[in-house]
């Protein structure tokens, strides 16, 4: 079937392609979602950073983040089962809160997808350096982005298989780390949870303040973030309204188990707690001291593979969201027409995936500090938006067709909002956090501006949904 035969209808001058096909079951969607979430990044990268911030309070931070994750999983499960569309939060907020809100959050999403790939590619070098000394970050990151983009244009079932194999390797590495820590236990968990401590100015352990734990909890939130990304696969999932909620909850559950246990094992098994908390990279340092240099290199390679796997999943989701904007005629007609195309051979949004990859490639040549600043607190903004969408959707009836209805409504979204407001409050009192918030607000303002100045006057644009891909 040629591309010219895909046009089933014309809407505002933009050809509507047949769309994505429902060719995947829940297990495949779960593997891709978990790959994007990447527990190894949560343990090795986020876990190490949070140990620097909160000391042994890292356990409290991760437990608090898991509880918030449960509330947010309920929110995402209801929203995704009501609107299981590849537009993700862009579609959810657009349908429940109004189109301006959907367009505003779209910028945060698309920037996040591209920047996440750039940062991941640049970060891989840290874990490959022991095996390949002198490896240059920028060329390595650019090469990885190119390879990931090529892989992401293939059929979604092939990608589910590829990411599933990589994720299996990731689980083995995390299981080995967990076993190593608990097999060499030097202290118990309870005191570290009940009386969290950090390394003080004199080098001794001192009690960690509530404010410090609160600020560091944002790291834990990021570690578990990604379970809601299952919604981007909704148009390729059989019986999505019924199945997608299960994928969301399973993704969160697997993430909590595979991240909290290894982090706890490292805290228990470190020969010296002070030494662990003051190490440049606590988790890799623990492996080198307990398991030796060879095991450390092997684990580093495993983390590099996990990051590469996460890049594939992010490329899949980013390409699908951008495809949905072309289908909706969000851009000028020639651009929308290209982005709305589905490759007839692979059944994937090839042009949109290439555009997301190109943006990620350009990000590889930008300073990492700038990328982090632009990424800002996008997750917090998106979470707040989805919570509002579920509450308003219940009242307006917009989410009446949801295949899952959360229990104890409206407690989960309200509790999540309170926790997110606390995170914002802590960020307002932190210089880097404040910059991140400002960057996120700037992106949201640009989105609102694009809607007000361009889209509101363009009758061709509308949230179209899957259209003809139900066959």
N, C-alpha and C positions, 0 to 999 in steps of 0.2 A: 504494500500500500504506500503510494507516494504521499508527500506532505500535502500536495494539492488536493488529494482525495480525503483529507482529514476534515476539511471545512464542512461542518454540518449546518452552520447558520452564520449570519452576519449580524453583528451587534455594534452599531456605531462605527462601521467601517473596519472592525476587527474580526478576523475569522476565528470562530470558536472551534478548537480542535476537539477530537473525540474525548480527550482527557486521559487521566490515569486509570489503569485497570485494577480491579480488586483481585489481586493475585497472591495475597499473602495472608497467612493465618497469625494468630496471636503470638506464637513463639518467635516467628521471624521479626515481628514488630518489637517484641521484648528485647531480642538480641541487639537490634540496631539502637534502641533507646538506651540500653545499658552501655553500649559502646560509646555513645555520645556523652553519657554521664561519667564514664571512666572512673571506677573506684580507685585505680592506681594513682591517678592524679590527685584524688581526694586524700589518699594516704601519704604519698611521697612529697607532693608539692604543697597542698593545702595543709596537711597534717604537720609538716615541718614548720611552715610559717606560723601556724596557730600555736605550736609549742614555744616558739620564740616570744609570741605575744602573751600567752596565758600560762606558760609553764605546765605544771601537771593539771591545771584547769582545762587543758585541751579536752579532757574526757567530759567535763561538764558542758563545754561548748558544743561538742558533738552530740551529746544527749539532748541538749536544748534544741539544737538544730533538727534532730530527728523528730522531736515532738512537734515542732513547727512544720516539719515536712509532712507529718501525718495530717495535720489540719489542711495544709495546702494541697495534699494529694486528693483529699475529699473534694476540695474546690475544683481542682483540675479535672478530676474524674467526671463530675457533673457537667462542667463546661464542655469538655471534650466529647462526652456522649451526646450532648445537645447539638454541638456543631463539630462533628468529626471531619473537618475540612483541612486541606493542606495549607491554608492561610494561617493556621494557628491562632495566636492571640490577636493578630490583625483582624481575623474573621470574628472571633469571639467577642471582642470589644466592639467591633463595628456593628454586629447584629444586636447586642444587648444594650450598649450604651449610646450608640449612634455612630455614624460613619466617621466623624471627625476624630473620635477617640481611637478607632481602628487604624486610621492613617497615622496618627501621632505615635502610636506604639510600634508601628511598622518600621519606622526609622531606627528605633532602639533595637529591634529584632535583627534587621538586616546588617546593621553595623556590628552587632554582637556576633553574628555568624561569621562575618569576614574577619573581624579582629581576633576572634577566638582561634581561627585557623592560623593566622599570622603569628600570634603569641605562642601557640602550641609548636609550630614549626621552629621558631627561634629557641624555644625551651628544650627541644629534643637534644640539642648539642650538649647540654649539661650532662645528660645520661650516656651519650655516645663518646664523650671526650676520653674516658679511661681506656676505651677500646681503640679509638681513632684519634690520637693526640694531634692537636693543631687544626681540628675541624673548624671551618669558618661558619659562623651562625647564619649569615644572610644567604649565601649560596645554598647551604643545606636546607634552610627553611623554604626558599624559593623552589628547590627541586622537589621537596616533599609536597608542597601545595600543587605543583603541576601533576605529580603522580596521583595524588588524592583526587584531583578534578577528573582525571582520566577514568579512574576506578568508579567514581560517583555517577558517571553517565551510563553505566551498564544497568541491566535489568535489576529491579529492586530485590528479587529473590537471589540473584547472584551476590549482591551486596550483603544480604542477610547472612549468606553462607560465609563470605569473606570475614565480615565483622564478627560472626559467631566463632570462627576458628581463632581469631586473634583474642577474643574475649576469653576463650577457654585457656589460652596461655596466661592471660592476665590473672585468672582465678587461681591457677597453679602457683604463680609467684606469690600472690597474697596469702594463700594457704601455707606456703613454706615460711613466709615471714611470721605468720601467726604462731605456727608450731615452734619456730626458733625462739620467739619471745617467751612463750609460756613454759618452754622446756628449760629455760635458764632464768627462772623467776628469782628476783632479788628483793621484791617488796610486794605488798598486797594492794589491791585496787581501792578498797574502801577508804583508807585515809586520803588518797589522792582525790577522790570524788567528794568526800565530806569536808576536807580541809585543803583545797587547792593552793599551791604555792608557786612562786616565781623566784628567779635568781635576783637578789637585791644588789645594790651598788657595791657592797663589800664582797660579793661572790657567794654569800650564804642564802639559803632558801628563806623567803619571807612570805606571809599570807598574801594571796592574790585578791585584790579589791573587786567588789561587785562590778564597778564601772569597767575595769579591765576585762573581766570575763564577758561582760555585755558587748564591749567593742569587738572582742575577738570572736564572738559567736557568729558574726557575719561571715567569717571564713568557713565555719561549719555549714552555714546555709549554702554557700557556694559549692562546698564539697558534695553535697547531696543533690544539688540542682541538676535538673535534666529529666526527671521522671515525667514531667508534663509534656515533654517534647514528643511523646507518642502521638499527640494530636496531629503533627505534621504528616504522619503516615496514615491518617484516617481514611483517605480516599483510596488507598491500596489495601486496606484491611477488610476481609470478609466480615459481614455483620458488625461493622464498626460501632454503631450505637450501643450494642450489647457487650462487645468484647473490650472496648478500649479502656474502660474503667479498670478492668482486671489487669491490663498491661501497666497502667499507671501505678497501681498499688504494688504489684509484683516488682516493678522497677525500683520503687522506693525501698521495699523490704530487702531486696538483694543488696542495694547500695548501703543501707544501714549496717547489715551484717558483715559485708565484705570490707567495710571501712572502719567501723567501730572496733571490731575484734582485732585487726592488725595494729591499730593505734594503741589499744589497751595492752596488747602483747609487748609492744616496744616500750611502753612506760613501765611495765612490770619487769621486763627482762634486761633493761639497760644496766650495765655494771655500776655506773655512777649517774644519778639523776642530774646532778649539777653539770657533769660532762655532757650529757645528752642535750640539756636545754641550752647550753652555750655553744654547741657545735654549729658550724656554718650550715650544714644540712643534717638535721638530727636523725631522720630515718635512714638515709644512706650511711651515715656515720655509725649508727647502731649495727647495721649489717656488716660493715667492714670490721668492726671490733669483735663481734660475736661469731660471724660466719667466715671471716677472712676476705682477702682482697679478690680472690677468684670468684667467690659467690657474689661479692659486691658488684663486680663487672657483669655477671650474668643477670642479676636483678636489674641493674641499670639498663641493660639491653631490653629486658622485659618491660620496663617502664616506657622506654622509647617506642616499643611496639604498641603499647597501650595508648600513648599519645597519638601515634599515627592512626590507630584505629578510631580514636575519638574524632580526629580530623575528617575521616571518611564519613562518619555519621553526621557530623555538623554540615559537611558539604551536601549531603543528601537532603537534609532538612532545609538548609538555606536555599538551595536550588528550587525546592518545591514551593516554598513560600513566595519567592520571586516569581515563579511561574503563575501562581494564583493572582498576582497583581496584574500580570499581562492579560490573563483571562478576564479580569474585571475592567480592563481598559483604563488602568490607573495612570498610564503614561501616554505621551503622544502616540497616535495610532500606529505609525510604522514600528515604534519600539515595542508597544504592547503586542502587535502582531507577531513579532519575532519571539518575545518572551513566552507567549502562549502556545508555542509549538511543542508537540510531543514527538520525539524521535520514533518513527514507526518500527524500527528494528529492535530497539531496546526498551521501548515503552517508558522512557524517562524524559524529563524536561531538559533536554540537552542544552539549548541556548541559555536558559536561565542558570543552569549549573555552571556553565562556562563563565558567565558574567560574575557570579559569586566568587568563583575561583580567581578571576582576574583581579577583583577587588582585594582578595586575600593576598594575592601575589604582590600587589603594590604595597600592602601593609607590611610586608617583610622588609621593605627598605625604609620604614619609618622607625624612629627611636622607640624602644619598648616602653619607656616612661610615658610617651605621648599616647601610645596605644592603650595603656592601662587607664590613663586619664580620660580618654574618649569613651572607653568601655564603661567607666564610672560605676554608678549603682543601678545599671539597667535592670538587673534581676529584681531589685526592690520595686522599681516602678512597674514592671510587668506583673509581679505578684499582686501589688495593690490594685492594678487595673482588673485582673481576673477576679479578685475577690469582689470588687464592685460590680462586675458584670454578672456574677452569679446571684448576688443579692437583688439587683435591679431586675435581672431576668426572671427570678421567681415571682416578683411582684407584678411585672408586666405580662408574664406568660411567655416571654421569648424563649425560655428554656423548658417549656412544658413537654417537649418531645424527648427530653433526655432519657437515655436508657438506664441511667443510674441517678438516684436521688440520695444525697448525703443524709445521714442521721443527725439528730440534734441541731438541725438548722434553726437559727443562723449562727450558732455558737462557733463552728469551725472557721468561717470567714472572718468573724469579728475578732476571735482570738488571734488569728493570723495577722490581721490589720494592726492590732495592738502591739504584737511582737515586731512587726515591720516598722511601726512608728518609733519604737524604742531603738531599733537599728539606725534609723535616720537621725534620731536625737544624738546618739553616740557619734555618728559621722559628722554632725554639725560641730562637734567639739574636737574634731581631728582635722589637721590641715589637709592631708591627702584625701580623707573622706569628703571634706567640703568641696574640693576640686572635682571629685568624681560626681557628686550630686549636681554641681553646676553644669558639668558636661552633659549629664542625662537630661536636665531641664532644658538645656539649649537644643538638644535633639528633638525633644517633645514639642517645643515651641516651633521649630522648623516644620514639623509634621502638621501641626494645627494650621500654620501659615499656608502650607501647600494646599491643604483642603479648602481653606477659606478663599484663597486667591485664585485657585485653578480648578479644583475638582467640583466645587459647589456649582460652578457655572458650566460644567461639562455634562450634558445629559447622557453621554455614552457610558460614563462610569457608574458601576453599581456592583454590589457584592453578589456575584452570580452563583457561586457554589459549584459543586461537581458537574452539574449539567448532565451530559450524556454518558457519563462513565459508569452508570449503574449496571450496564449490560454485562 
